[in-house]
Amino acid sequence: MDESGGTQDDDSSDVSRQSDPRFVNIVPDGDVILDVTFTNSRETLRRARKATQSYSVRKPATGSAPILQPQVKVAYRVRLGALRQHSVYFDNLLTDTRFAEGRAISEALEKLTLHGLEAKNAEPSDLPWVKIVDDDDATRSAGREAIFEDLLKILHGLDNAIKGPTGMHYVAVMTVLADRFVCLPAVSRYVFGKGQFKWPAEKLRPLAREDERALGLEENLRQKILVAWLLSKPPNFHAATRDLILKGSVCWSPFRDPDTPMERATWWDLQDDIERELQFRRECIMNTIASAISHFLKLYTSRNRQCRLGYDSSAACDSYQLGEMVRFLTARGLLYLVDFSPLAVDRVPDSAVRDIPEILATLKQCTSYQIDKNHTNCGLRTRLMPIVEYIEACLGQYCVGLVHQPWAKDREAASWVTEAEAAERDGKKKPFALTRAAAGNARSVYSDSLGLAKKARAMFTASSWDWTPEE
């Protein structure tokens, strides 16, 4: 985003314009004109046209559609005092004489005073004009001029600044603009106060496919995270970050080329280390769940007898259970038989958007077959269910999602990434062993959310796992 204004040596630059923009009176007695040029990339325009066509087919347009052009110019008449009161950005830009804009405004208002005119009664052409260029790099959205107009109305304290119901995308774009112009508190108070914005209900559908609908669901979830973070909505922030961790993201695929540029909005790469932390926490959880499966595969393929009944059929029981285990896991997509061929790696599907609760639910379907009636307690199910239930308990409220205040105030202590990096740097190993007492009654043993959150963090960030330490 660039700004430019008049200089001391060229008074005419205060009112110079390449072409006459559309004029909007935010307030009729404003003393400054914001001459804003909104630029839209080709990709943004293409997506906007496609979305407009798709929406018009489902529901005829009832209002004015956004102007889909590479450049949209709008001039807003605003009150300098209102902008200064709510925006540090405008306070510095428009009043600090170290900036060209501040000097130009000061000189223009002095001229009006010398001619005996009050700024509130002056014609727009006599007022100071400040040029601002807003690109679409952060939002990848067309039609920002209407949202910026509503933003200015909020800063002026106007009633009904936002007309009609608004969606998550609208609020996300306004939040990005408010972040740019450093006026987040005013926007937050209005959106969740007078604006009566209703937080959208959580959509629990997994993101299993990388199609437009799945991408739309993920984008909506990412917008919730950004809005809740910047507009300080702690409960919504924790819930949305937890959902993204559990559902996954197309951006976190290990098969994606990191050098491939992604021309997407800012919420596709969440700021303030949030993106990195969420991806790392998901990887920790996935590694933990996978370690339980690997643990039993190693046990049943080792020389140590797993069937402890002492029958002649005990060896056959172990072989039978191993076969049932492999058949179940491969059929459910939780285990892949990869040979030594280089092409075999391509047969392993991407788990970046595999729903974690769905994985645990699948593990609960584990069969309880026995080789005969004498081996009723043998097999994977009896030993795996307490582990799955313990992991489920550790995915509960305030266990894996980001908590707003700690992340804002003491990010280093709250970050799993920082802890893992410190452990690796210091050469510290953090093994985890699941006791029978903890596995048998996870929720009651750690009934308080803080205690369970600490146990969850210790388990998910462990360097190794022993799921049967007492056997």
N, C-alpha and C positions, 0 to 999 in steps of 0.2 A: 504494500500500500504506500503510495507516494502522496505528498502534499506540496503544493507550491502556492505562493501568494505574491503580492506586489512588493516592489522594492522602494527604497527612499528616492531613487533617481528616476523612477518611471511611475508617476501617479496613475497613468491611464491603465496600467496593468491590473489595478484593483477591479476594474469592471470589464476587462477584455475577456472575450469568449470566442471560441472557434465557431460555434453556432448556438443559436438560441435554444436553451434546454427547456424541457417542460417545467413549469413553475408550480411549486406547492407551498401554500401558506401554512406552515405549522402553527404559527401565531401571526395575526395581522399586524401586530405592533413590534415585530422582530427588528433587531438592529444589525443583523449580520445575515449574509446569504452564503449558504454552503453550496458550492457548485460542484456536484459530485458526478464523476464519470464511472459507471459500472461496466467493467469489461468481462466478456464471456468467451471462453475458449470454444473451439469447434466441437470438442467432445461434450462439453456442457450443453451446448445448444442442441446437439444431436439427441442426447438423452432427454432433454426437456421436451423436444418436439415429439419424441416417441411416447413419453409419459403423458403428454397432453392429448395425443391421439387416442391412446389406450383409455384414458379417463373419460374422454368425450363419448366414446362408444358405450361405456357402462352408464354414464350419468351426464346428461346435457349440462353445459356450462350455465351457471346462474349469475356469474360476476365477470369482471374484466380479467382477461387472461394476461399473463406476464408478457412483456415485450421481448421477443426472442430475436435479438440482434447482437452483433459482436460488441457494440458499444451502446449504452443507454445513458443519456445525460438528463439529470434532474437537478433543479435548483430549489433549495429549501430555505424559506425565510424563518429564521430562528431567533431566539432571545439569548444573547450572550451570557447573561447572568444565570439562566437556567442550565446551560451547558456547563458553565464553570462550577456550579453547585454540585452536580452529580457525576462529572467526568473529569478525572485528573488529566486525561489526554487532552481534552479541549481546553482545560484551564491553562495548561502549559502552552499549547499550540497557539491559542488565540489571544493570550494576554502577555506572554513573555516576549519582551522586545528583542531578545536575542534571536528569535525566529523571525523570518521575513513576514510570516502571516501576522504575528503580533504587532510588528511595526506598521504594516499596511493598515490594519484595523484601527490602530491608535491615530494614525494620520488622517484616515478617512473620517473618523468621528470628530476629530478636531476641525476639519473643514466644514462639516455640517454645523458645528457650533458657531464658527466664524460667520456663516451665512444665516444665522438665526434660525436654524431648523433643528427639530428634535428627530432623532433617529426613528422613533416609533411612527412619526407622521411622514417620513421621507418615502420617495418612490424607490422601488427596488434598484433602479439604475444608479441612484445616488448613494446606496449603501456599500460597505466593503464586501467584496466577493472573495471567498476563499476556495481555491481549487483543491479537490481531494479525488484521488483515483483509487478505486476499490476493485481489485482483481478477484477472480473466483478460485484462487489456489486453495483456500482454506475450506470453502463450502461446496465447490463444484455444483453450484446451484444458480439457475437463472431466476429473474424476478426479485433480486435482493433489494431493488429500489423501494418496493412496497414494504418490505420488512424493516428497512432502514427508516422509512417514514414513520412506522409505528414506534420504532425505538426512540426517535426524536420526540414523538408525542408523549411517551412515557417520561422522558427526561424533563418535559415541560409540565408534568403533573396533570395532563388532560384526562378527563373522564372518557371512558370508552375508547381508549387509545388503540385497543385491539378489537376489531369488529368481527363478530361471528365466532364459531368454534374453530379452534386451532389444533393442528396435529403435532406429532413429535418432531417432524422434519422442520416445521415452521419455528418451533421453539428452539431447536438445535441451531438453526441458522442465526436466529436472533441472539442466542447465547454466544456464538462465535463473534458476531459483530460487537456485542457488548464487551467481550473480552478484548477485542482490538481497541475499542475506544475507552476502555477502563471505566466501565460504569455498571459492573455486574450487580452490586447491591441494589441499586435502583430497579433494575430489570427483575431481579429475583423477588423483591417486595411486590412489584406489580403483577407479575405472571402468576404467583401463587397467592396473591391477595385479591386485588380488584379484578385481575384478569380471570380469576376462578378457573385456572387451567387444571384439568383433571388428569392425573397421572394415568397413562394407559395401563390396562391390566396386563399382567405377564402372559406372554404366549409360550406355552410349555412345549410346543411342537419342536422336535429335534431338527437340527440343521443338516440332516443326513446327506443332502445332495447339493452340488454346487450349481444350482439353476437360479433363475431370476427370483423366484419366490423365496428360496432359502437365503439368497443374498439380501433380499429385502428384509427378512426377519432378523438377520444378523445386523444389518445397518440400523434398524430400529433399536435393537438392543444396545449397540454402540452409542447411538445418539442419547439414549437414556443415561449411560455412564457419563458422557461428557457433560450433559446438562446438570445431572445430579452433583457432579464434582464441582463445576464452576459456579453453580447457583446455590451451593451448600445445602443439599438435601441428603443428609447422612443415611437414613433408612433406605431410600431409593438407590443410593450409591452402592451400599453393601449388597442389596438384593440383585442389582443389575450386574455387578462385577462377579458375583457368585454364579449367576446364570451363564455368563459368557465362559467362565472357567469350566463349568460342567458341560456346556454344549459344544464348546470348541469354536474355532474360527478358520475360515479358508486362508487367512493370512499366516497361519501358524504351520502350514504344511511343510514337512521336511523336504518334500520334493520340489518346492517352489524355488525358482532361481532368485537368490537375494539381490542379484544385480539387475533384475528386470524392474523397471520403474513402474510404480502403481499410481496412475493419475486419479486419485480418489480424495475424498474430503478428509479433513483433519481427524475426524472421529475414527477413521480406518487405521490411524497410527496414534493412539491415545497419548496425550502429553503427560508431562511430569512423571515419567518412568512407569506409568500405569500399564501401558501395552506390554512392556518387557516383563513386569511382575506377574500379570495375569497369565501370560504364556508359560512362564516358568512354573507357576503354581499348578497349572494344568499338567505340565510334564511330570511334576513331582507326583501328583495323584495317579496319573496313568502308570508311571513306573512302579508305584507301590502296589497297585492292583495286579499288574503283570507279574510282579515278584511273587505274589501268592501262588499264581498258576505255575510259574517256573519252579517254585519250591517243591510242590508235590510231584511235578514231572521228574525232578532230580531224585526225589526220594524213591519213587517207584521204578526208576531206571538204575538205581544203585544196587549194590550187592546186599544191602541191609534189608532183612525181611520186614515188611510192613504189616503183614497179617500176624498178629501175636497170639493166635489161638492155639498154635502148636499142633494143628492137624496135619495129616499127610497131604491134604489139599491146600495148605497154606501157600506153597510156591505157585501153584496154579491160580490161587486167588489173587496174588499180586499181579500176575500176568494178565488175568482177566480184567482187573480194575484198571490197569494201565491202558489196555485196549479200549475200554469203555470211556476212559478219560480223554484219550486222543480223539476218539470218534465224536464225542460230545463237543469238545472245544473246537475242532475243525468244522463241524457242521454249523456251529453258531458264529463262526468267523472270529473266534478268539485265539486261534492257533493256526499257523500256516506252515505247511511242510515244504521247506525250501531246500533244494539240493545244491550241489556245488556249481551248477551252471550259472554263468553271469546273467543269463536271461531270467533266472528264477526270481531275482529281486523285483522285477517288474510285475510279478504276480501278487506281490504283497500290496494290499489296498492302503490308501491313505487314511490314517486314524485321526487326522486333525479335527474332524467334525463328528467324531463318534461320541454319542451322548453317554456320559459317565453313569448316570442313574440307569440307563438302559443296559449298560454292561453288567452292572451289579444285579439288575433284575434277571438278566440272562443266566448269570452264575447261580442264581437261586433255583433255576430250573434243572440244575445238575441232577442226573439220574441217581437212583439209590439201588441199582441192581446188585445182586449178589450171585456168586457162582453156585451156591446152594443154600438151603435154609439154615445151615449152621454158621453162616458168615453174615448175620443180619447187621452187625455194626461195622462191617468192613466197607471200604470204598471212600471216594472223594467227598461225597456230600456230607457225611457225618463230621468230617474234619474241616471242611471249607466253610460251612454255614456260619459258625461263630466268627470267623475272620471277616466274612462279607458283612455281617451285622455290625461288627466293630467299625469297619471302614465307613459304612453308612452313617453310623452315629457321629463319626468324625467329619462328615460332610454337612453337618447340621448348621443351624443358625449361628452366625458370627464365628465360624470355624475356618472357612477357606476364602470367603470374600474379603475385599479390602474394607477397612473401617475408616471413615472419613477423617476424623480428628487425628488419630495416630499417623495416618498417611500425610496429613497436612503439617503436623507439628513435629513429629519425630520419625521421619521416613526411614532412616537407617535402622532403627530398632524394629520397625514394623515390616521391613522387607525380608522376604525369604531369599531373594537373590543375594542381598548383601551378606546374609548369614552364611549362605553356601560358599560365596567367594572367600569369606574370611576363614572358613573351615578348610577350604582347599589350600589357601595361602599358608596357613599355619600347620598343615598336614594333620589335622584332627579328624579322626574317624568317629562317626556317630551311629553305631549299630542300634537296631531296634529289635526288641524281643517281646512277643505278645504272650502274656501270662494267661492262665486259664481264668483267673478271677476277672481280669479286665475283659477278656473275650466273652465271658459268660454274661456279663451285665454292664455293658459299656455305658448306657444312658444313666443308670442309677448310681454307678460308682463316681461318675463325673457329671453330676446333675447340673452344676453351675456352668454357664456358657464359657466363662473365662478359663476354668479348669480344663474343660473339654477342648477348648481352642488351643491351649498349650500342649495337650497330649496329641492333638491332631497335627500340629506343626512339627512336633518331635518325630511323629511317625512318617509324615510325608516328606520331610527333609532328611531322613536318615540316609546313611551311606550304604547300609545293608539291612536285610530283614531276616529274622528267624521267626517263623510262624508257629513252630512247634518246639519251643525251648525246653519244655518239661517232659518231653517224650524220650 
